[in-house]
Amino acid sequence: MAKIKGESIELKVLTESGVDEFNQPEHTEKWETIDNVLVSSPSESDIESTLTVYGARIKYTLCIPKGDTHDWLDTEVRLPNRGVFHTIGDIIEYTEENIPIALDWNRKVNLEQIKG
């Protein structure tokens, strides 16, 4: 039996680098490669509920590998040959112990397209 394998994507990561003259945090950004991410089409109910709640149409759903510690809320993601997207909505997290050992993912996030 073949094992399911995700693909490599890039995630924009912001790191606090100091404060400005108004004592507000300043950030530097860099793109980090995240391996073994499943990229799928969203379900019709996900599309409808996201459009109703956020006024945005989701294009893809990402399944995030177990053990990943990145912040996926309100950030950008680059998918190879598909463009740049923005994460939208809440992260859906499943109890890791309840995920079969053969599966490597326990979180989901939705994407809306922002750049082609």
Sequence and secondary structure as in RCSB ss.txt:
>XXXX:A:sequence
MAKIKGESIELKVLTESGVDEFNQPEHTEKWETIDNVLVSSPSESDIESTLTVYGARIKYTLCIPKGDTHDWLDT
EVRLPNRGVFHTIGDIIEYTEENIPIALDWNRKVNLEQIKG
>XXXX:A:secstr
      EEEEEEEEEEEEE TTS EEEEEEEEEEEEEEEE   HHHHHHHHHHHS    EEEEEETT     TT 
EEEETTTEEEEEEEEEEE  GGGS TT  EEEEEEEEEEE 
